[in-house]
Amino acid sequence: MESPYKGKTGLRRLINAFGYSVDGLAAAYRNEDAFRQEVLMAIILVPLAIYLGSDAVAKALMIGSVLLVIIVELLNSAIEATVDRISLENHQLAKRAKDIGSAAVLISLINLVVVWGLLILG
């Protein structure tokens, strides 16, 4: 069955896409503890980056590293939801998919620490 929203163009497509994005953010916030924690982290770190960043490039790198964590967490949450939708039984491929998604979040967090450390400590 094809989505009735496929094939929409122009302003209608943009409005639909925006609505789906808002729905996705709301679902992640409602259902994912890690996402809520990372949103709280962003609420603290983005203003701190504006204050601590020595120039526009430093501020952009610091804020970008925070947003990257949120982006990767959203993708990880989508992978986990998809795997759980397919089956809740223990399966090696399901574990691998979830572990790889988790590893991506970890790498994005390490990136955040490295970027902030380099820009603050020199």
N, C-alpha and C positions, 0 to 999 in steps of 0.2 A: 504494500500500500504506500503510495507516494504522499508526501506531506502536501496539504492544501496551500501551504505558504511558499512552496517552491515555485519559482518562476515569477515571483513578484519582483518588480523593478522600481527604481527611483525612490521617491520619498517613502512610499509604503514599505519597501524592503528595509530601509534604514530604521523606520519606526518599529517594525517587527523585530529587527535584530537588537535594537536597544532594549526592548521589552524582554527579550530572551536573556540578554546579558544581566539585566536587573534581577530577573527571576533566578538566574544562576548564582549571583552574589548573595541573594537572600537565602537560597537553599544552602549554600556553603556556610553562611553565618549561622543559620538555624541548626544545621546538622553536624558540623565539623568543629570539634574542640580546638584542634590545631589552627584552623583558619581564624577562629575568634582570638586566639592567643597572638597570632601574627598580625591581625588587625590592630590589636592593642599595642603591639610592638611598633607598628607603623605610626600610630597616633603619637607615640612618644618620640620615635626617631626622626620622623620627617621634620618637625619643628627644630629638633636638635641639629639636624643637618644644615638647616637654613642658618642657624646661629653659629655653628662651628665651622662650616665650610669657608675656606679662605677666599675662594672666588667662585664664579658661576660654574666652572667645570667641576670643581670639588663638590659643590652642592649637588650638581646633577648626578655625579657618580655615586654619591652617598644615598641620595633619594632613589636612584635607579636600582641600587643593590637591594634596598628595602622592597621596592615594588617587584623585583625579580623573585624574591622569596614568596610573595603573595601569588604571583603568576604560577610558579612551580607548584605551590600547594593546591591551587585550584585544579591544575592538570592532574596531580596525584589523587586528589579527591574524586575527580571524574573517572580515573582508572579504577580506583577502589570500588566506586559505585557500580561501574559496568561489570567488573568481575563478580561482585556480590549479586548483581541482577541475573547473571548467567547461572551461578550456582553457589550455594553456601557450603558445599562439601569441601573438605580439605583436598587440594589438588596441587601437585608440584608446579604446574604452569601458573595457577592463580597466585601461589606464594611468590613465584619469581616476578610476576607482573607487579604485585604489591611491593615487594622488596626493592625492585628497581625504581619505582615511583618514590619510595621513601628515600632511597639513596640520592635521587635528584634533589629532593628537598634539603637533605643534609649538605650536599655540595653547594646549593644556593646560600645556605646559612654560613658555610665556611667562606664563601665568596664575600658575603656581607662583612664578616669579621675582618677579612684581609683588606678589603677596600677601606673600611673605616679605620683600621689600624694604620695603614699606610698614609692615609690622608691626615689623620690626627697626629700621629707620632712622627711622621716624616719618613 
